[in-house]
Amino acid sequence: MSQSERSGLSEQGQATGTIAIDRFRPEDRPAIEQLYRRVFGHDAQEASRLRWDWQYRRNPNNPPDGPQIWVARDEARVIGQYASMPVTLWVHGREIPASWGMDVMVAPERQRQGLGELLFRTWDRHTGASLGMGLSEASYRLFQKLRWRDVGPIPCLVKPLTRRALRRPQWSMAANRFVSWLTLPFVRIVGRARPLVAQPEPFRRFDASFTRLWERVAGRFDAAVKRDATYLNWKFSEPPAIRYSMAAVRDAGEARGYVVYRHLQEPRGRVTLLVDLLADPEETEVVQSLLAWVDREARANDSDKIRTFAMHAGFRKLMRRAGYFQVKSTLQFAIKINAIELSSEFFQHTDGWHFTLGDSDQDR
Ligand SMILES: CC(C)(COP(=O)(O)OP(=O)(O)OC[C@H]1O[C@@H](n2cnc3c(N)ncnc32)[C@H](O)[C@@H]1OP(=O)(O)O)[C@@H](O)C(=O)NCCC(=O)NCCS
């Protein structure tokens, strides 16, 4: 809790008083909750309160001195925060400490005075790599202004399962019905069930063989969040407000690949979200079987479509073969790596990067 930064904002004539940015203290919780409600609204604050302890206090990648949350204060008043989710990043064959930035906010009356920039820079100075996913317009512009690399958006893929899958909220009901009727034969072909090559099995907790799976396949990826069993259990088995389903293909008890998914109701129909997956992208049969498992689960839950976000070109190719289509994505992804030197070429070729909706906290 020792790092504290005094701002020279008043030098720019944009703010008065002395602003300090330092680490979160447990007694800040009420003031932060109040600010969260003002900036993001009551419902978002309630949702945040439910997951806060899990998300920030119980993250297994936290440093010993607790959650990595930066708080901006004007004297004693909390006027902004930058929270983060520490992860270990596998990048270019090395592990480095990294963190996803999230729940960044500045009090409405203090916005556009340089405080956001100060919070971003403070967070970035204290991590080996700073990562941002699924940004608001304001934070996306700020990442751009500060010259984070824009390597997104993370491609979105959809597999239609019923004719309702192609409904658009901006079309009238009559237009939606007509398109549904017109596209039915096509949906029947792409949405058909594929045979399972290997038999995935559902499970609730990740055992040590998932750590070995990660160790075996990490070398296939140029960049990815390290997915060992401790991280995976925290991320997908233990969240308080979301219940994920998981299934894995095993070989003599050893995990060869897994999928994490859930079903939800959206205004225009039911969706199965394929939130995360891991396998050797070269092990086609394993990936195909996992995708076929998700198809069956989606159908059994009456979903109209499956939606996923996948950056790795190998996984996307297998998804397209399984009936997925790439559609417009709004899942922005910005990254800055501080711990090691990397050429700009590294950031231009992202086909070997493995990032999904399950990274960061976008599925909540
Ligand atoms: C995002 C946020 C934290 C930025 O804080 P801030 O103190 O206003 O940011 P700064 O004053 O340092 O702004 C720096 C740059 O960010 C961008 N920016 C900030 N607010 C913006 C807005 N409303 N629209 C577009 N760009 C914006 C601009 O590039 C700006 O540079 P400029 O002022 O030279 O044009 C603040 O706008 C906020 O709390 N927004 C609501 C919550 C939110 O969207 N959080 C992000 C969730 S991902």
The ligand as an SDF file (V2000), in Angstrom:
LIG
                    3D

 48 50  0  0  0  0  0  0  0  0999 V2000
  -13.2690    6.2690  -18.9180 C   0  0  0  0  0  0  0  0  0  0  0  0
  -12.9940    7.3080  -17.8430 C   0  0  0  0  0  0  0  0  0  0  0  0
  -12.4690    6.6040  -16.5940 C   0  0  0  0  0  0  0  0  0  0  0  0
  -11.9250    8.2830  -18.3620 C   0  0  0  0  0  0  0  0  0  0  0  0
  -11.6140    9.1840  -17.3040 O   0  0  0  0  0  0  0  0  0  0  0  0
  -11.3580   10.7600  -17.5580 P   0  0  0  0  0  0  0  0  0  0  0  0
  -10.7850   11.3080  -16.3180 O   0  0  0  0  0  0  0  0  0  0  0  0
  -12.5900   11.3500  -18.0790 O   0  0  0  0  0  0  0  0  0  0  0  0
  -10.2650   10.6710  -18.7020 O   0  0  0  0  0  0  0  0  0  0  0  0
   -9.2280   11.7980  -19.1390 P   0  0  0  0  0  0  0  0  0  0  0  0
   -9.7140   13.1570  -18.7380 O   0  0  0  0  0  0  0  0  0  0  0  0
   -7.8870   11.4140  -18.6630 O   0  0  0  0  0  0  0  0  0  0  0  0
   -9.3920   11.6410  -20.6940 O   0  0  0  0  0  0  0  0  0  0  0  0
   -8.3350   11.3080  -21.5150 C   0  0  0  0  0  0  0  0  0  0  0  0
   -8.8280   10.8870  -22.8730 C   0  0  0  0  0  0  0  0  0  0  0  0
   -9.8000    9.8250  -22.7910 O   0  0  0  0  0  0  0  0  0  0  0  0
  -10.7080    9.9510  -23.8970 C   0  0  0  0  0  0  0  0  0  0  0  0
  -12.0510   10.1810  -23.3530 N   0  0  0  0  0  0  0  0  0  0  0  0
  -12.3650   10.3880  -22.0720 C   0  0  0  0  0  0  0  0  0  0  0  0
  -13.6990   10.5180  -21.9490 N   0  0  0  0  0  0  0  0  0  0  0  0
  -14.2230   10.3750  -23.1690 C   0  0  0  0  0  0  0  0  0  0  0  0
  -15.5370   10.4040  -23.6900 C   0  0  0  0  0  0  0  0  0  0  0  0
  -16.6010   10.6000  -22.9160 N   0  0  0  0  0  0  0  0  0  0  0  0
  -15.6890   10.1960  -25.0160 N   0  0  0  0  0  0  0  0  0  0  0  0
  -14.6380    9.9960  -25.8360 C   0  0  0  0  0  0  0  0  0  0  0  0
  -13.3530    9.9760  -25.3950 N   0  0  0  0  0  0  0  0  0  0  0  0
  -13.1550   10.1680  -24.0830 C   0  0  0  0  0  0  0  0  0  0  0  0
  -10.2390   11.1210  -24.7080 C   0  0  0  0  0  0  0  0  0  0  0  0
   -9.3070   10.6440  -25.6530 O   0  0  0  0  0  0  0  0  0  0  0  0
   -9.5310   11.9510  -23.6440 C   0  0  0  0  0  0  0  0  0  0  0  0
   -8.5730   12.8030  -24.1930 O   0  0  0  0  0  0  0  0  0  0  0  0
   -8.9760   14.3230  -24.5140 P   0  0  0  0  0  0  0  0  0  0  0  0
   -9.6550   14.8630  -23.3030 O   0  0  0  0  0  0  0  0  0  0  0  0
   -7.6410   14.9310  -24.8240 O   0  0  0  0  0  0  0  0  0  0  0  0
   -9.9020   14.2270  -25.6800 O   0  0  0  0  0  0  0  0  0  0  0  0
  -14.2480    8.1530  -17.5070 C   0  0  0  0  0  0  0  0  0  0  0  0
  -14.7140    8.7150  -18.6940 O   0  0  0  0  0  0  0  0  0  0  0  0
  -15.3770    7.3660  -16.8780 C   0  0  0  0  0  0  0  0  0  0  0  0
  -15.4420    7.1590  -15.6710 O   0  0  0  0  0  0  0  0  0  0  0  0
  -16.3210    6.9520  -17.7430 N   0  0  0  0  0  0  0  0  0  0  0  0
  -17.5100    6.2180  -17.2950 C   0  0  0  0  0  0  0  0  0  0  0  0
  -17.1810    4.7990  -16.9140 C   0  0  0  0  0  0  0  0  0  0  0  0
  -16.5430    4.0180  -18.0400 C   0  0  0  0  0  0  0  0  0  0  0  0
  -16.9300    4.1110  -19.2000 O   0  0  0  0  0  0  0  0  0  0  0  0
  -15.5610    3.2050  -17.6720 N   0  0  0  0  0  0  0  0  0  0  0  0
  -14.8600    2.3390  -18.6000 C   0  0  0  0  0  0  0  0  0  0  0  0
  -15.3960    0.9480  -18.5370 C   0  0  0  0  0  0  0  0  0  0  0  0
  -14.5060   -0.0530  -19.7140 S   0  0  0  0  0  0  0  0  0  0  0  0
  1  2  1  0
  2  3  1  0
  2  4  1  0
  2 36  1  0
  4  5  1  0
  5  6  1  0
  6  7  2  0
  6  8  1  0
  6  9  1  0
  9 10  1  0
 10 11  2  0
 10 12  1  0
 10 13  1  0
 13 14  1  0
 14 15  1  0
 15 16  1  0
 15 30  1  0
 16 17  1  0
 17 18  1  0
 17 28  1  0
 18 19  1  0
 18 27  1  0
 19 20  2  0
 20 21  1  0
 21 22  1  0
 21 27  2  0
 22 23  1  0
 22 24  2  0
 24 25  1  0
 25 26  2  0
 26 27  1  0
 28 29  1  0
 28 30  1  0
 30 31  1  0
 31 32  1  0
 32 33  2  0
 32 34  1  0
 32 35  1  0
 36 37  1  0
 36 38  1  0
 38 39  2  0
 38 40  1  0
 40 41  1  0
 41 42  1  0
 42 43  1  0
 43 44  2  0
 43 45  1  0
 45 46  1  0
 46 47  1  0
 47 48  1  0
M  END
$$$$
